[in-house]
């Protein structure tokens, strides 16, 4: 395959799409723009590009769009499913998170790893198939959803309207492919607690390890005590006097909630400091429950094969006048149910109230599927990683929301994972290899 001529356009397209800050914006939601104006701007950009390149575009009321080759719309269907939306950039960036800069052998910005690069690579894979007029036995679509990072209702809407494909993959995981995904749920925690915390703001999004937390603390402790505790723990942050209160700011490290071991939760750190200095009842309760990201403090430390350990992330915490509101992300293995987990967390957090807001149960694909053999063989052949074996993931992908779908790359074991973190980027040489893998897989799935 002569793929080299596509590289300049691919790199430019990834850069241009990264420049559009496709973050959900509740303030600008309308029936035509169900996820806000910024996500819709990315949707419109991709639609216009596809039409200009001679594709047929199917629209699904602003929730998703499907791109296909004109005339190739009969028989079985293969979907290649990506998302346009990204998480908020958060703090810690060395440069503009939406610069799309191409420098130092990489493309920089929010969404380069998760997952605008992969979206454009599969788009150009479809363009290669169209340009070369490769005869196909099945329809193949590149589908772009708009709300994967929050609810995945976008792709459920698409699937309801479009029907199920015979097979699908989403380039939003690890190679060689994801055999199974842990269950994913979100809890809401509300109530009132006895606390010296006047105001607390921690975290940026439920499925992101909190990179920064700030609190205004009354009645207890001194700036010197907090400074001493910050240094003792080795946590970056700052302390100042604000009227009669103490302002405490603590930094952590953002990471995807499915991999809390890659991050450091600033909100949990702040709760620890307040617990240590003030012996604060609410801070002690919350710290005890969330200090261990495998759930030990709440009695949720399950470790069940083949999926392994449960993980839990205190993503958002807000406190105002003793009123608590929080959002908690949890990834859980086969062998335990969300009802049992919710009941246990409720007991651990009493008198606060725990509500299950969202629950996607664990999934496990059939390892003997001929479609999965195509993915495995293609990856092993092109990457040279002949011993690669399917993985179990704590991540949530569209594989939970659309039938017959698995995650297929773009990550590899040992890669630096920058999804949901500051200074996200993807190397250009990696982009080139991925383009060959995805284009080859798409041809084999649709033409063989």
ZAZATOR-449118 format. One record per residue (C-alpha): residue number from 1; residue in one letter; x, y, z. Coordinates in steps of 0.2 Angstrom, whole numbers, plus 5000, padded with zeros to 4 digits. Each point is the difference from the previous one (the first is absolute). Example, Ala and Ser with C-alpha at 12.3 -4.5 7.8 and 13.67 -1.06 7.14 Angstrom:
2
   num   residuo   east   north     up
     1         A   5062    4978   5039
     2         S   5006    5017   4997
END
This chain:
448
   num   residuo   east   north     up
     1         X   5000    5000   5000
     2         X   5006    5017   4995
     3         X   4995    5010   5016
     4         X   5014    5013   5001
     5         X   4991    5013   4990
     6         X   4986    5001   5013
     7         X   5012    5004   5014
     8         X   5000    5019   4998
     9         X   4981    5001   4999
    10         X   4998    4989   5015
    11         X   5012    5010   5011
    12         X   4991    5016   4995
    13         X   4983    4993   5003
    14         X   5004    4994   5017
    15         X   5008    5017   5004
    16         X   4985    5009   4994
    17         X   4987    4990   5009
    18         X   5010    5001   5016
    19         X   4999    5019   4999
    20         X   4981    4999   5002
    21         X   4997    4998   5019
    22         X   4986    4987   4999
    23         X   4996    5000   5019
    24         X   4982    4998   5005
    25         X   4992    5017   5004
    26         X   4983    4999   5009
    27         X   4997    5019   4998
    28         X   4999    4998   4981
    29         X   4990    4984   4998
    30         X   4986    5001   4988
    31         X   4990    4987   4991
    32         X   5011    5002   4985
    33         X   5016    5000   5011
    34         X   4996    4987   5013
    35         X   5018    5002   5008
    36         X   5003    5018   4997
    37         X   5007    5012   4987
    38         X   5018    4994   5002
    39         X   4997    4982   4997
    40         X   4988    5005   4986
    41         X   5014    5010   4992
    42         X   5011    4984   4999
    43         X   4984    4990   4993
    44         X   4998    5014   4986
    45         X   5019    5000   4996
    46         X   5000    4981   4997
    47         X   4984    5000   4990
    48         X   5006    5014   4988
    49         X   5016    4991   4998
    50         X   4992    4983   4996
    51         X   4988    5008   4987
    52         X   5015    5010   4992
    53         X   5009    4983   4999
    54         X   4986    4992   4991
    55         X   4992    4989   5014
    56         X   4982    4998   5004
    57         X   4996    5006   5017
    58         X   4986    4994   5011
    59         X   4995    5011   5014
    60         X   4992    4995   5017
    61         X   4992    5016   5007
    62         X   5017    5007   5006
    63         X   5004    4984   5010
    64         X   5011    4992   4987
    65         X   5004    4999   4982
    66         X   5004    4986   4989
    67         X   5012    5001   4985
    68         X   4999    4988   4986
    69         X   5005    4997   4982
    70         X   4986    5004   4988
    71         X   4992    4985   4993
    72         X   5007    4988   5013
    73         X   4985    4998   5011
    74         X   4993    4983   4998
    75         X   5002    4983   5009
    76         X   5009    4998   5017
    77         X   5008    5016   5008
    78         X   5016    5003   5008
    79         X   5001    5015   5012
    80         X   5016    5009   5005
    81         X   4995    5011   5015
    82         X   5009    5015   5007
    83         X   4995    5015   5010
    84         X   5002    5019   4997
    85         X   4998    5006   5018
    86         X   5015    5002   5012
    87         X   5001    5003   5019
    88         X   5004    5017   5007
    89         X   5019    5004   4999
    90         X   5002    5003   5018
    91         X   5016    5008   5007
    92         X   5019    4996   4998
    93         X   5002    5004   4981
    94         X   5016    5007   4994
    95         X   4991    5007   4984
    96         X   4982    5003   4994
    97         X   4991    4983   5002
    98         X   4991    5004   4983
    99         X   5015    5006   4990
   100         X   5001    4985   4989
   101         X   5018    5004   4999
   102         X   5011    4989   4989
   103         X   5018    5000   5008
   104         X   5013    4989   5007
   105         X   4994    4985   4989
   106         X   4983    5001   5008
   107         X   4982    5007   4999
   108         X   4996    5009   5016
   109         X   4983    5004   5008
   110         X   4985    4993   5009
   111         X   4993    4985   4990
   112         X   5015    4995   4991
   113         X   5000    4983   5009
   114         X   4982    5000   5005
   115         X   4995    4999   4986
   116         X   5001    5013   4986
   117         X   5015    4992   4992
   118         X   4992    4983   4999
   119         X   4984    5007   4993
   120         X   5010    5009   4986
   121         X   5011    4984   4997
   122         X   4984    4990   4997
   123         X   4992    5014   4990
   124         X   5015    5000   4988
   125         X   5000    4981   5000
   126         X   4983    5001   4993
   127         X   5006    5013   4988
   128         X   5014    4988   4994
   129         X   4987    4987   4997
   130         X   4989    5012   4990
   131         X   5015    5007   4990
   132         X   5006    4983   4995
   133         X   4983    4994   4996
   134         X   5003    4984   5010
   135         X   4985    4988   4997
   136         X   4991    4997   5017
   137         X   4988    4986   5005
   138         X   4993    5010   5015
   139         X   4996    5018   5003
   140         X   5012    5009   5011
   141         X   4997    5016   5010
   142         X   5011    5012   5010
   143         X   4988    5005   5014
   144         X   5004    5016   5011
   145         X   4990    5002   5016
   146         X   4999    5015   5010
   147         X   4998    4996   5019
   148         X   5011    4984   5004
   149         X   5009    5009   5014
   150         X   4984    5002   5010
   151         X   4985    4989   4996
   152         X   5002    4991   4983
   153         X   4982    5004   4997
   154         X   5006    5007   4983
   155         X   5005    4983   4993
   156         X   4985    4991   5008
   157         X   4990    5012   4991
   158         X   5009    4996   4984
   159         X   4999    4981   5003
   160         X   4981    5002   5003
   161         X   4997    5009   4983
   162         X   5013    4991   4990
   163         X   4999    4982   5006
   164         X   5014    4989   5006
   165         X   5015    4997   4989
   166         X   5006    4982   4997
   167         X   5017    5006   5008
   168         X   5007    5016   5006
   169         X   5016    5006   5008
   170         X   5005    5016   5009
   171         X   5018    5006   4999
   172         X   4999    5005   5018
   173         X   5009    4987   5010
   174         X   5015    4989   4999
   175         X   5007    4988   4987
   176         X   4998    4986   4995
   177         X   4982    5003   5006
   178         X   4990    5001   5016
   179         X   4992    4983   5003
   180         X   4990    5007   5015
   181         X   4996    5016   5009
   182         X   4997    5002   5019
   183         X   4983    5006   5005
   184         X   4999    5019   5002
   185         X   4989    5010   5011
   186         X   4998    5017   5008
   187         X   4994    5004   5017
   188         X   4993    5017   5006
   189         X   5003    5004   5018
   190         X   4990    5013   5009
   191         X   4996    5006   5018
   192         X   5006    5010   5014
   193         X   5015    4997   5012
   194         X   5008    5007   5015
   195         X   5015    5009   4993
   196         X   5012    5015   5002
   197         X   5001    5002   4981
   198         X   4990    5015   4995
   199         X   5003    4997   4981
   200         X   5008    4987   4990
   201         X   5002    4997   4981
   202         X   5009    4985   4994
   203         X   5002    4992   4983
   204         X   4995    5003   4982
   205         X   4990    4985   4995
   206         X   4993    4984   5007
   207         X   5011    4989   4989
   208         X   5016    5010   5003
   209         X   5012    4998   5015
   210         X   4999    5017   5008
   211         X   5015    5011   4996
   212         X   4996    5015   5012
   213         X   4989    5003   5015
   214         X   4998    5016   5010
   215         X   4991    5003   5017
   216         X   4996    5014   5012
   217         X   5002    4993   5018
   218         X   4993    5008   5016
   219         X   5001    4996   5018
   220         X   5016    4990   5002
   221         X   5018    4999   4996
   222         X   5012    5013   4994
   223         X   5009    5004   4984
   224         X   5016    4994   5008
   225         X   4993    4983   5004
   226         X   4993    4998   4982
   227         X   5017    5006   4993
   228         X   5009    4987   5011
   229         X   4988    4986   4995
   230         X   5001    5004   4981
   231         X   5019    4999   5001
   232         X   4999    4984   5011
   233         X   4989    4992   4987
   234         X   5010    5007   4985
   235         X   4984    5006   4992
   236         X   5002    5016   4989
   237         X   4988    5014   5005
   238         X   4998    5015   5010
   239         X   4993    5008   5016
   240         X   4994    5018   5003
   241         X   4990    5010   5012
   242         X   4983    5006   4993
   243         X   4991    5010   5013
   244         X   4997    4989   5015
   245         X   5002    4984   4990
   246         X   5014    4991   4992
   247         X   5001    4997   4981
   248         X   5008    4983   4996
   249         X   5004    4995   4982
   250         X   5007    4983   4995
   251         X   5006    4993   4984
   252         X   4999    4982   4993
   253         X   5002    4992   4983
   254         X   4986    4997   4988
   255         X   4997    4983   4992
   256         X   4986    4990   4993
   257         X   4989    4993   5014
   258         X   5002    4983   4993
   259         X   5018    5001   5004
   260         X   5001    5009   5017
   261         X   5018    4993   5003
   262         X   5006    5012   4986
   263         X   4994    5015   5010
   264         X   5000    5009   5017
   265         X   4983    5005   5007
   266         X   5002    5018   5006
   267         X   4983    5000   5009
   268         X   5004    4984   5010
   269         X   5017    5009   5004
   270         X   4991    5015   5007
   271         X   4988    4990   5010
   272         X   5014    4991   5008
   273         X   5008    5016   5005
   274         X   4984    5007   5008
   275         X   4998    4983   5009
   276         X   5018    5001   5007
   277         X   5000    5018   5005
   278         X   4982    5003   5006
   279         X   4993    4982   5004
   280         X   4986    5005   4989
   281         X   4985    4987   5000
   282         X   4995    5003   4982
   283         X   5017    5000   4993
   284         X   5005    4985   5010
   285         X   4984    4990   4993
   286         X   5004    5005   4982
   287         X   5018    4997   5002
   288         X   4998    4983   5007
   289         X   4988    4995   4986
   290         X   5010    5006   4986
   291         X   5018    5000   5005
   292         X   5002    4983   4992
   293         X   4996    5000   4981
   294         X   4996    4981   5001
   295         X   4986    5003   5012
   296         X   5007    4993   5016
   297         X   4995    5014   5011
   298         X   4982    4997   4995
   299         X   5000    4981   5001
   300         X   5000    4999   4981
   301         X   5017    4993   4996
   302         X   4995    4986   4989
   303         X   5012    4991   4989
   304         X   4992    4987   4989
   305         X   5007    4991   4985
   306         X   5001    5002   4985
   307         X   4997    5019   5002
   308         X   5010    5003   5016
   309         X   4998    5014   5012
   310         X   4986    5013   5003
   311         X   5006    5018   4998
   312         X   4991    5015   5008
   313         X   5003    5019   4997
   314         X   4993    5015   5009
   315         X   4999    5011   4985
   316         X   4990    5015   5006
   317         X   4997    5006   5017
   318         X   4991    5017   5005
   319         X   4997    5006   5018
   320         X   4990    5015   5004
   321         X   4994    5005   5017
   322         X   5001    4982   5006
   323         X   4991    4993   4985
   324         X   5009    4987   4990
   325         X   4998    4995   4982
   326         X   5012    4988   4991
   327         X   5002    4989   4985
   328         X   5009    4983   5001
   329         X   5006    4989   4986
   330         X   5001    4981   5002
   331         X   5007    4986   4989
   332         X   4995    4983   5006
   333         X   5003    4982   4994
   334         X   4988    4986   4996
   335         X   4994    4991   5015
   336         X   4993    5015   5010
   337         X   4985    5011   4997
   338         X   4997    5018   5000
   339         X   4986    4997   5013
   340         X   5012    4992   5012
   341         X   5013    5013   4998
   342         X   4988    5015   5002
   343         X   4993    4992   5016
   344         X   5018    4998   5007
   345         X   5005    5018   4996
   346         X   4984    5007   5007
   347         X   5004    4991   5017
   348         X   5018    5007   4999
   349         X   4995    5018   4997
   350         X   4985    5001   5011
   351         X   4992    5012   5004
   352         X   5003    5007   4983
   353         X   4989    4993   4986
   354         X   5007    4990   4985
   355         X   4990    4999   4984
   356         X   5005    4989   4985
   357         X   4999    5012   4985
   358         X   5007    4989   4986
   359         X   5005    4982   4998
   360         X   5007    4991   4985
   361         X   5003    4982   5004
   362         X   5015    4990   4996
   363         X   5002    4993   4983
   364         X   5010    4985   4993
   365         X   5002    4996   4981
   366         X   5001    4983   4992
   367         X   5019    4997   4998
   368         X   4996    4987   4986
   369         X   4991    5014   4989
   370         X   5007    5000   4982
   371         X   4999    5019   5001
   372         X   5011    5001   5015
   373         X   5013    4988   4991
   374         X   5001    5013   4986
   375         X   5004    5013   5012
   376         X   5013    4990   5009
   377         X   5008    4994   4985
   378         X   5001    5017   4992
   379         X   5008    5008   5016
   380         X   5012    4986   5002
   381         X   5006    5000   4982
   382         X   5002    5019   4998
   383         X   5007    5004   5017
   384         X   5011    4985   5001
   385         X   4994    4996   5018
   386         X   4996    4982   4996
   387         X   4997    4996   5018
   388         X   4987    5013   5004
   389         X   4985    4993   5009
   390         X   4982    5008   5003
   391         X   4998    5011   5015
   392         X   4988    5003   5013
   393         X   4996    5019   5003
   394         X   4993    5011   5014
   395         X   4996    5013   4987
   396         X   4983    5004   4993
   397         X   4998    5000   4981
   398         X   4986    5000   4988
   399         X   5002    4981   5001
   400         X   4988    5001   5014
   401         X   4987    5010   4990
   402         X   5000    4992   4983
   403         X   4998    4981   4997
   404         X   5014    4989   4993
   405         X   5013    5014   5003
   406         X   5018    4999   5008
   407         X   5014    5012   5003
   408         X   5014    4998   4988
   409         X   5015    5011   5004
   410         X   5008    5013   4999
   411         X   5009    4997   5016
   412         X   5013    4986   5004
   413         X   5007    4993   5016
   414         X   5013    5011   5006
   415         X   4995    5016   4991
   416         X   4999    5016   5009
   417         X   4981    5003   5003
   418         X   4996    5019   4999
   419         X   4981    4999   4997
   420         X   4991    5011   5013
   421         X   5017    5007   5005
   422         X   5010    5016   4997
   423         X   5011    5002   4985
   424         X   4991    4986   4990
   425         X   5009    4996   4984
   426         X   5003    4987   4987
   427         X   5016    4996   4990
   428         X   4999    5002   4982
   429         X   5010    4984   4996
   430         X   4987    4991   5011
   431         X   4986    5008   4989
   432         X   5008    4993   4985
   433         X   5000    4982   5007
   434         X   4982    5002   5006
   435         X   4994    5005   4983
   436         X   5007    4984   4992
   437         X   4992    4989   5014
   438         X   4983    5008   4999
   439         X   4999    5001   4981
   440         X   5005    4982   4998
   441         X   4988    4994   5013
   442         X   4986    5010   4992
   443         X   5003    4993   4983
   444         X   5001    4982   5007
   445         X   4984    5002   5010
   446         X   4990    5007   4986
   447         X   5007    4992   4985
   448         X   5005    4982   5006
END
